[in-house]
């Protein structure tokens, strides 16, 4: 057994002790699109003040998660604004920076900055990084890569994938729109790539949860996005289909999701799926979380 493997197993054992406090090892996993989280005060499509960053950090504390899969974060420095070192590790997408983009739709004087996916992981946890899911970008530099990690706790390993798919093809109305045809075609390609990732994890007999901003109302009966995933994976569970969203009046169904395979579903703590309500006028999405019993 290598030194690296021994160290990882030791960290996993210590993390189980630290997080479970003598009880069953519960792991709370959340997903949160942080809506253009920039590393600099007053910049970007959604400019923040110092108090805004502090408020986000307070809401993260209220969320009380062990792992937060995030989307729309400019870089690791932006993540550190709300996930401080010493408390959190950060796994940030390795996609090359896109630099300064087109004008922001809601703030023409500002430019769209790089948007990345990633994870914030409590520092006491043992975790491993896997190669980013680059193919989900559908061959384009503007689409986000998936960030892929495994977390170990209580003698079990949970594989996690944070994604942010193409925006603009949320449901049936967009499917019928000729103006949305290119976006919908891209989204279909991305779902096909996700299906291949699911198949690979199934072949490995992994326990996994996909999470993030799928930009698709997957709970709608018969939706093609869900069909693209579920038949490949044999009984995937759409955890966000278990509760109602109250976050955005323009979206009556979730587009940010937690999706578990059967092995992960069996570890789900009943009644633990929840949405963190929005408390400020800033347009970040609402975090969604679920707790798993890893023992």
C-alpha positions as CSV (number, residue, x, y, z in Angstrom):
1,X,0.0,0.0,0.0
2,X,1.4,3.4,-1.0
3,X,2.1,6.2,1.4
4,X,-0.5,8.4,-0.4
5,X,-3.1,5.7,0.0
6,X,-2.3,5.3,3.7
7,X,-2.5,9.0,4.2
8,X,-5.9,9.2,2.5
9,X,-7.3,6.4,4.6
10,X,-6.0,8.0,7.8
11,X,-7.6,11.3,6.8
12,X,-10.9,9.5,6.1
13,X,-10.8,7.9,9.5
14,X,-10.0,11.2,11.3
15,X,-12.7,13.0,9.2
16,X,-15.3,10.4,10.3
17,X,-14.4,11.1,13.9
18,X,-14.5,14.8,13.5
19,X,-17.7,15.1,11.6
20,X,-19.8,12.4,13.2
21,X,-18.9,13.2,16.8
22,X,-19.5,9.7,17.9
23,X,-22.7,9.3,15.9
24,X,-23.5,7.9,12.5
25,X,-21.4,9.7,9.8
26,X,-23.8,12.1,8.2
27,X,-22.7,14.1,5.1
28,X,-24.7,17.0,3.9
29,X,-24.2,17.9,0.2
30,X,-25.5,21.1,-1.4
31,X,-25.5,22.7,-4.8
32,X,-25.5,26.5,-5.3
33,X,-25.3,28.7,-8.4
34,X,-23.7,31.9,-6.9
35,X,-24.7,34.1,-9.9
36,X,-21.6,35.7,-11.3
37,X,-19.5,35.6,-8.0
38,X,-16.6,37.9,-8.8
39,X,-13.4,38.2,-6.8
40,X,-13.4,42.0,-6.7
41,X,-15.8,44.4,-5.0
42,X,-18.1,46.2,-7.4
43,X,-17.1,44.3,-10.5
44,X,-18.8,41.9,-12.8
45,X,-22.4,41.3,-13.9
46,X,-23.6,41.1,-10.3
47,X,-21.4,43.6,-8.4
48,X,-21.1,42.9,-4.7
49,X,-20.1,44.9,-1.7
50,X,-18.1,43.7,1.2
51,X,-21.3,43.2,3.2
52,X,-22.7,41.1,0.3
53,X,-19.8,38.7,0.6
54,X,-20.3,38.6,4.3
55,X,-24.0,37.9,3.9
56,X,-23.2,35.0,1.5
57,X,-20.8,33.6,4.0
58,X,-23.5,33.8,6.7
59,X,-25.9,31.9,4.5
60,X,-23.3,29.2,3.9
61,X,-22.9,28.8,7.6
62,X,-26.7,28.6,7.9
63,X,-26.8,25.9,5.2
64,X,-24.5,23.8,7.5
65,X,-23.2,21.6,4.6
66,X,-20.1,19.6,4.5
67,X,-19.7,19.9,0.7
68,X,-21.0,22.6,-1.5
69,X,-20.9,22.2,-5.3
70,X,-20.9,25.6,-6.8
71,X,-21.4,27.2,-10.2
72,X,-20.8,30.7,-11.7
73,X,-17.7,31.5,-9.7
74,X,-15.0,33.5,-11.4
75,X,-12.0,31.8,-9.9
76,X,-10.7,30.4,-6.7
77,X,-10.1,33.8,-5.2
78,X,-13.8,34.6,-5.6
79,X,-14.6,31.3,-3.8
80,X,-12.3,32.3,-1.0
81,X,-14.4,35.4,-0.4
82,X,-17.0,33.2,1.1
83,X,-15.3,29.8,1.7
84,X,-12.2,30.8,3.9
85,X,-9.0,28.9,4.0
86,X,-8.6,26.8,7.1
87,X,-12.3,25.9,7.1
88,X,-12.8,24.9,3.5
89,X,-10.8,23.2,0.8
90,X,-11.7,24.3,-2.8
91,X,-11.6,22.2,-5.9
92,X,-12.0,24.6,-8.8
93,X,-12.6,23.7,-12.5
94,X,-9.4,23.6,-14.5
95,X,-11.0,25.0,-17.6
96,X,-8.8,27.8,-19.0
97,X,-10.0,31.3,-18.2
98,X,-12.3,32.8,-20.9
99,X,-11.1,36.3,-20.1
100,X,-13.4,39.3,-20.6
101,X,-16.5,38.3,-22.4
102,X,-19.5,40.2,-23.9
103,X,-21.3,42.9,-22.1
104,X,-23.5,41.7,-19.2
105,X,-27.2,41.6,-20.3
106,X,-28.2,43.4,-17.0
107,X,-25.3,45.8,-16.8
108,X,-24.0,46.8,-20.3
109,X,-21.1,48.8,-18.8
110,X,-19.6,45.6,-17.3
111,X,-18.2,42.5,-19.1
112,X,-19.1,38.8,-18.5
113,X,-16.2,37.2,-16.6
114,X,-15.1,33.6,-16.4
115,X,-17.6,31.2,-14.9
116,X,-16.4,28.1,-13.2
117,X,-17.8,25.1,-11.4
118,X,-16.2,23.5,-8.4
119,X,-16.6,22.3,-4.8
120,X,-16.0,23.7,-1.4
121,X,-15.2,20.8,1.0
122,X,-14.9,21.1,4.8
123,X,-11.2,20.8,5.6
124,X,-11.7,17.9,8.0
125,X,-13.0,15.7,5.1
126,X,-10.9,13.3,3.1
127,X,-11.4,13.8,-0.7
128,X,-9.8,13.1,-4.0
129,X,-9.9,15.0,-7.3
130,X,-10.8,13.3,-10.6
131,X,-10.1,14.8,-14.1
132,X,-12.7,17.4,-15.0
133,X,-15.5,16.4,-17.3
134,X,-14.2,18.5,-20.2
135,X,-16.3,16.9,-22.9
136,X,-19.5,18.4,-21.4
137,X,-18.4,21.7,-22.9
138,X,-19.6,20.3,-26.3
139,X,-16.4,21.4,-28.0
140,X,-16.8,25.1,-27.1
141,X,-14.6,27.3,-25.0
142,X,-17.6,29.2,-23.6
143,X,-19.4,26.2,-21.9
144,X,-18.4,25.1,-18.4
145,X,-16.5,21.9,-17.5
146,X,-17.8,19.5,-14.8
147,X,-15.7,19.3,-11.6
148,X,-15.4,15.7,-10.4
149,X,-14.4,14.6,-6.9
150,X,-14.8,11.8,-4.4
151,X,-15.4,12.3,-0.7
152,X,-14.7,9.6,1.9
153,X,-16.5,9.4,5.3
154,X,-17.6,6.6,7.6
155,X,-16.0,3.9,5.5
156,X,-17.8,4.9,2.4
157,X,-16.9,6.9,-0.7
158,X,-19.3,9.2,-2.5
159,X,-18.5,10.4,-6.0
160,X,-19.7,14.0,-6.8
161,X,-20.0,15.8,-10.1
162,X,-20.7,19.6,-10.2
163,X,-22.0,20.8,-13.6
164,X,-23.4,24.0,-15.2
165,X,-25.1,23.3,-18.5
166,X,-26.1,25.6,-21.4
167,X,-28.8,28.1,-20.5
168,X,-31.9,28.9,-22.5
169,X,-33.6,25.5,-23.1
170,X,-35.5,25.1,-19.9
171,X,-38.6,23.2,-21.1
172,X,-41.1,22.4,-23.7
173,X,-41.8,26.0,-24.7
174,X,-38.1,26.5,-25.6
175,X,-38.1,23.1,-27.4
176,X,-40.7,24.5,-29.8
177,X,-38.9,27.8,-30.4
178,X,-36.8,28.1,-33.5
179,X,-34.8,30.8,-31.8
180,X,-33.7,28.3,-29.2
181,X,-32.9,25.4,-31.5
182,X,-29.1,25.8,-31.3
183,X,-29.2,26.1,-27.5
184,X,-31.4,23.1,-27.2
185,X,-29.2,21.1,-29.5
186,X,-26.2,22.0,-27.4
187,X,-28.0,21.0,-24.2
188,X,-29.0,17.6,-25.7
189,X,-25.3,17.0,-26.5
190,X,-24.4,17.8,-23.0
191,X,-26.9,15.4,-21.6
192,X,-25.5,12.7,-23.8
193,X,-22.1,13.4,-22.3
194,X,-23.6,13.2,-18.8
195,X,-25.2,9.9,-19.8
196,X,-21.8,8.5,-20.7
197,X,-20.4,9.7,-17.4
198,X,-23.2,7.9,-15.6
199,X,-22.6,4.7,-17.5
200,X,-18.9,4.8,-16.6
201,X,-19.7,5.2,-12.9
202,X,-22.2,2.4,-13.2
203,X,-19.6,0.1,-14.7
204,X,-17.3,1.0,-11.7
205,X,-20.2,0.3,-9.3
206,X,-19.7,3.8,-7.8
207,X,-22.0,5.5,-5.4
208,X,-22.6,9.0,-6.9
209,X,-24.5,12.2,-6.9
210,X,-24.7,14.6,-9.9
211,X,-25.5,18.2,-8.9
212,X,-25.5,21.7,-10.2
213,X,-27.4,24.0,-12.6
214,X,-28.7,21.7,-15.3
215,X,-30.8,24.6,-16.8
216,X,-33.6,22.1,-17.4
217,X,-36.9,21.4,-15.6
218,X,-36.2,17.7,-15.2
219,X,-39.2,17.0,-13.0
220,X,-41.7,17.6,-15.8
221,X,-43.2,14.2,-16.8
222,X,-41.6,12.8,-19.9
223,X,-38.9,15.4,-20.2
224,X,-36.2,14.4,-22.8
225,X,-33.4,15.6,-20.5
226,X,-34.5,13.2,-17.8
227,X,-35.0,10.4,-20.3
228,X,-31.5,10.9,-21.5
229,X,-30.2,10.2,-18.1
230,X,-32.5,7.7,-16.4
231,X,-32.6,4.8,-18.8
232,X,-28.8,4.6,-18.8
233,X,-28.5,4.6,-15.0
234,X,-31.3,2.2,-13.8
235,X,-33.5,4.2,-11.4
236,X,-31.7,7.5,-10.9
237,X,-33.5,9.5,-8.3
238,X,-34.2,13.2,-8.9
239,X,-33.9,14.5,-5.3
240,X,-35.2,17.9,-6.3
241,X,-38.3,16.3,-7.6
242,X,-39.2,15.4,-3.9
243,X,-39.8,19.1,-2.9
244,X,-41.2,22.3,-4.3
245,X,-39.1,25.3,-5.1
246,X,-39.9,28.7,-3.6
247,X,-36.8,30.5,-4.9
248,X,-37.7,32.2,-8.1
249,X,-41.3,33.2,-9.1
250,X,-40.3,32.8,-12.8
251,X,-39.4,29.1,-12.2
252,X,-42.1,26.9,-10.7
253,X,-39.8,23.8,-11.1
254,X,-36.2,23.4,-10.2
255,X,-33.4,23.8,-12.8
256,X,-30.7,23.3,-10.1
257,X,-30.7,19.6,-9.2
258,X,-29.4,16.9,-7.0
259,X,-29.5,13.5,-8.8
260,X,-28.5,10.3,-7.0
261,X,-27.9,6.8,-8.3
262,X,-29.5,3.9,-6.4
263,X,-26.6,3.3,-4.2
264,X,-26.6,6.9,-3.1
265,X,-30.4,7.0,-2.8
266,X,-30.2,4.2,-0.2
267,X,-28.0,6.4,2.0
268,X,-30.3,9.4,1.8
269,X,-31.6,10.6,5.2
270,X,-35.4,10.7,4.9
271,X,-36.8,14.3,4.9
272,X,-33.3,15.9,4.5
273,X,-33.8,17.4,1.1
274,X,-34.3,21.2,1.5
275,X,-34.0,24.5,-0.3
276,X,-32.3,27.4,1.5
277,X,-34.6,30.4,1.0
278,X,-33.4,33.6,-0.6
279,X,-33.0,36.4,1.9
280,X,-31.4,39.3,-0.1
281,X,-32.4,41.0,-3.4
282,X,-29.3,39.7,-5.1
283,X,-30.2,37.2,-7.9
284,X,-28.1,34.2,-6.8
285,X,-30.0,30.9,-7.0
286,X,-31.1,29.2,-3.9
287,X,-29.0,26.5,-2.5
288,X,-30.4,22.9,-2.4
289,X,-29.1,20.3,0.0
290,X,-29.5,16.7,1.0
291,X,-28.0,14.6,3.8
292,X,-26.5,11.1,3.3
293,X,-25.7,8.5,6.0
294,X,-22.3,7.2,5.2
295,X,-21.6,4.3,7.6
